[in-house]
Amino acid sequence: VKKWDGAAWVQVGENATRISAGPAGNTWIVDKQNNLLRWGVGKWSLMPGKATDISVGASGSIWMIGTKKKPGGFAIYKRGISNWLEVPGAAVRISTGPKGNPWIVNDRQQILRLTRELWEPAPGSANDISVAANGVPWIVLQKNKLNDEPYIYGWNGRGWDVFEGSMVGVAVDARGRPWAFDDQNRIFAHPQSLALKSK
């Protein structure tokens, strides 16, 4: 795991397959054994539960995808006061909006968002998703892994706008500016991202 300091990546220990950072540096990771770890007081602490993906929203709400297989992917959980509460549905990717409402992608590339305790389908399809602190979701879609490049899209309020560049994963900063990586693991950032100018 590495943290951006405004100019370079600084290693902060541990290995991870998934990561999510919330307000005030509230960072969670998933390791190769599906363990959950949380960053605090300068170290990583093992947390209860097993996960395949994790998301911390701008409000501090925490959601994860577990390891229990279900039609559509794996079981979905919301963090309670001291435990994980399973909710209906299944997914392979999850990202939490600013009001604690998650968006998911299932193993059929369907996009759904939780509204009034019901999963509602969203337009389009995706392999990965990230929702910014301003509520705008970004997705990566690869329609055919043999023939099509994976492209990155941003929500315009009515549909998805495709952006230049072939990417396989995406994250979004507090102002809705995307960071992404390609199939060669090269990292790209929106030129107006505040993280490029901060220390």
C-alpha positions in Angstrom: 0.0 0.0 0.0 1.3 3.5 -0.9 -0.1 6.9 -0.1 0.2 10.0 -2.4 1.9 12.9 -0.6 1.3 15.5 -3.4 4.4 14.7 -5.4 5.2 11.0 -4.9 4.0 7.6 -3.6 5.1 6.8 0.0 4.9 3.2 1.1 2.9 2.6 4.3 3.3 -1.2 4.7 1.0 -4.2 4.1 -0.1 -5.7 0.8 -3.6 -5.3 -0.6 -5.9 -6.3 -3.4 -8.5 -3.6 -2.8 -8.4 -0.2 -1.0 -10.8 2.6 -0.1 -10.1 5.9 1.6 -12.7 8.0 3.3 -12.8 11.3 5.2 -9.9 12.2 7.5 -7.8 9.4 6.0 -10.2 6.6 7.2 -8.6 3.9 5.0 -9.5 0.2 4.7 -7.8 -2.5 2.7 -8.5 -6.1 1.6 -5.5 -8.5 1.4 -5.0 -11.6 -0.6 -6.5 -13.8 2.2 -9.6 -11.6 2.1 -8.7 -10.1 5.5 -9.9 -6.6 6.3 -7.4 -4.1 7.8 -7.9 -0.5 8.8 -5.3 2.3 9.0 -5.1 4.2 12.3 -2.6 5.7 14.7 0.2 5.0 12.2 -0.5 1.3 11.8 -2.8 -1.3 10.2 -5.2 -3.1 12.5 -7.0 -6.4 11.6 -10.8 -5.9 11.6 -13.6 -8.5 11.8 -14.9 -10.0 8.6 -13.8 -11.3 5.2 -14.1 -9.3 2.0 -13.5 -9.2 -1.7 -14.1 -5.4 -2.0 -14.5 -2.5 0.4 -15.8 1.1 0.1 -15.7 4.1 2.5 -18.1 6.9 1.6 -17.6 10.7 2.1 -20.0 10.5 5.1 -17.9 7.8 6.7 -20.4 5.0 5.8 -18.6 1.7 5.1 -19.8 -1.1 2.9 -18.1 -4.3 1.7 -18.6 -7.3 -0.5 -18.0 -10.5 1.4 -16.9 -14.0 0.4 -20.2 -15.8 0.5 -21.2 -16.6 -3.1 -24.7 -15.6 -4.2 -26.3 -15.2 -7.7 -24.7 -12.0 -9.0 -21.4 -12.3 -7.1 -20.9 -12.2 -3.4 -23.0 -11.1 -0.4 -23.1 -7.3 0.4 -22.6 -5.9 4.0 -23.0 -2.6 5.7 -20.8 -1.7 8.7 -22.8 -1.3 11.9 -21.6 0.0 15.2 -19.4 -3.1 15.8 -20.3 -5.7 13.2 -21.3 -6.2 9.6 -25.0 -6.4 8.6 -25.8 -8.4 5.5 -28.2 -6.7 3.1 -30.1 -8.3 0.1 -28.3 -8.5 -3.2 -24.9 -9.6 -4.5 -22.0 -7.9 -6.3 -18.4 -8.0 -7.3 -17.6 -4.2 -7.0 -19.0 -1.6 -4.7 -18.6 2.2 -4.2 -20.4 4.4 -1.6 -21.9 7.8 -2.4 -21.7 10.9 -0.3 -24.9 10.1 1.7 -23.9 6.5 2.4 -25.8 5.1 -0.6 -23.8 2.4 -2.4 -23.6 1.6 -6.1 -22.7 -1.9 -7.1 -21.6 -3.9 -10.2 -22.6 -7.5 -10.3 -21.0 -10.4 -12.2 -23.2 -9.7 -15.2 -21.8 -6.1 -15.5 -25.1 -4.7 -14.3 -25.0 -1.4 -12.4 -27.4 -0.9 -9.5 -27.8 1.7 -6.8 -29.5 1.5 -3.4 -32.5 3.8 -3.2 -35.0 3.6 -0.3 -33.7 0.2 0.7 -34.2 -1.2 -2.9 -31.6 -1.9 -5.5 -32.5 0.0 -8.7 -30.8 -0.6 -12.0 -28.8 2.2 -13.4 -28.2 2.7 -17.2 -25.2 1.0 -18.8 -22.9 -1.7 -17.7 -19.5 -1.8 -16.0 -16.5 -3.8 -14.7 -15.6 -1.3 -12.0 -17.2 1.8 -10.4 -16.2 4.7 -8.2 -18.6 7.4 -6.8 -17.1 10.8 -5.9 -17.8 12.8 -2.8 -20.0 15.0 -4.9 -22.1 12.0 -5.9 -21.0 11.6 -9.5 -20.2 8.0 -10.4 -17.4 6.9 -12.8 -17.2 3.5 -14.4 -14.8 1.3 -16.5 -16.3 -1.0 -19.1 -14.7 -3.7 -21.2 -17.5 -5.3 -23.3 -15.4 -8.1 -24.7 -12.0 -8.9 -23.0 -10.7 -10.5 -26.2 -11.6 -7.7 -28.7 -12.5 -4.4 -26.9 -10.4 -2.0 -25.0 -11.7 -1.0 -21.5 -12.9 2.6 -21.5 -13.7 5.0 -18.7 -17.0 6.9 -18.5 -18.4 9.7 -16.3 -22.0 10.3 -15.5 -23.5 13.5 -17.0 -26.9 13.3 -15.2 -28.6 11.5 -18.0 -26.1 9.0 -19.3 -22.4 8.0 -19.6 -19.8 10.2 -21.4 -16.8 8.3 -22.6 -13.4 9.8 -21.8 -10.1 9.5 -23.6 -7.9 6.6 -22.6 -8.2 2.8 -22.1 -8.4 2.0 -18.4 -9.1 -1.0 -16.2 -9.7 0.5 -12.8 -10.9 3.9 -11.5 -11.1 6.0 -8.3 -12.4 9.5 -7.8 -11.1 12.3 -5.6 -13.2 14.6 -3.4 -13.9 17.1 -6.2 -15.0 14.3 -8.7 -11.7 14.2 -10.6 -10.8 10.6 -11.7 -7.6 8.7 -11.2 -7.3 5.5 -13.2 -4.8 2.8 -14.2 -4.4 0.9 -17.5 -3.7 -2.7 -18.3 0.0 -2.0 -17.8 -0.6 -0.7 -14.3 0.3 2.8 -15.2 -1.4 5.5 -13.1 -3.2 8.5 -14.7 -4.8 11.4 -12.9 -7.1 14.2 -14.1 -4.9 17.3 -14.5 -7.3 19.4 -12.3 -7.1 17.0 -9.3 -6.3 18.8 -6.1 -4.1 16.0 -5.0 -1.6 16.9 -7.7 -1.1 20.3 -6.1 -1.2 19.5 -2.4 1.4 18.3 0.0 
